[in-house]
Amino acid sequence: MYMMMYMAKALRTQIYLTPEQRRALDVRARSEDRTMADLVREAIDRFLGTPADPRTALDATFGALPGMSVPNRGEWERG
């Protein structure tokens, strides 16, 4: 999906990465079955504050605190 959104109006851009950055991007791209360009575009969108799809954000955080216990209202301290 991300690829289709960008490729119709994408501009080729060259950037320079340190060897460590390139290795880390390669590892992440392989582990997520994505392209390096896709990861770079996502990072730029986040940096620029482009709003994310709410479903993506919910999916990424669902179950983040599975052991969390919430006290019932009768146990709340008020003061």
C-alpha positions in Angstrom: 0.0 0.0 0.0 2.7 2.5 1.0 4.6 1.7 -2.2 1.6 2.4 -4.4 0.9 5.7 -2.7 4.3 7.0 -3.4 5.5 5.6 -6.7 3.0 7.4 -8.9 4.5 10.8 -7.9 7.9 9.8 -6.4 11.1 11.7 -7.1 14.4 9.9 -7.0 16.6 11.3 -4.3 20.1 10.3 -3.3 21.2 10.3 0.4 24.4 9.3 2.1 24.3 6.9 5.0 27.0 5.7 7.4 27.9 2.0 7.0 26.2 1.4 10.4 23.0 3.1 9.3 22.9 1.1 6.1 23.5 -2.2 7.9 20.7 -1.4 10.4 18.3 -0.4 7.6 19.1 -3.6 5.7 18.5 -5.7 8.8 15.2 -4.0 9.6 14.0 -4.1 6.0 14.7 -7.9 5.8 13.0 -8.5 9.2 9.9 -6.6 8.2 9.9 -7.8 4.6 10.0 -4.2 3.3 12.3 -2.2 1.1 14.9 0.2 2.5 13.2 3.0 0.5 9.9 2.3 2.2 11.5 2.5 5.6 13.2 5.8 4.7 9.9 7.3 3.5 8.2 6.2 6.6 10.9 7.8 8.8 10.7 11.1 6.9 6.9 11.1 7.2 7.2 10.7 11.0 9.9 13.3 11.2 7.8 15.8 9.2 4.8 15.1 11.3 2.7 13.6 8.6 -0.4 12.2 10.3 -0.3 8.4 10.5 -3.2 6.2 9.8 -5.1 5.6 13.1 -5.5 1.9 12.3 -1.8 1.5 11.9 -1.2 3.2 15.3 -3.7 1.1 17.0 -2.4 -2.1 15.5 1.1 -1.2 16.5 0.2 -0.6 20.2 -2.5 -3.2 20.7 -1.7 -5.3 23.7 1.2 -3.1 24.7 0.4 -3.5 28.4 -1.2 -7.0 28.7 -0.5 -7.3 32.4 -1.8 -3.9 33.4 -4.4 -3.9 36.2 -6.7 -1.0 36.7 -8.2 -0.6 40.2 -12.0 -0.1 40.4 -13.2 3.4 41.1 -13.8 2.5 44.8 -10.1 2.0 45.3 -9.1 5.4 43.8 -7.3 7.8 46.1 -8.9 11.2 46.0 -7.3 14.2 47.5 
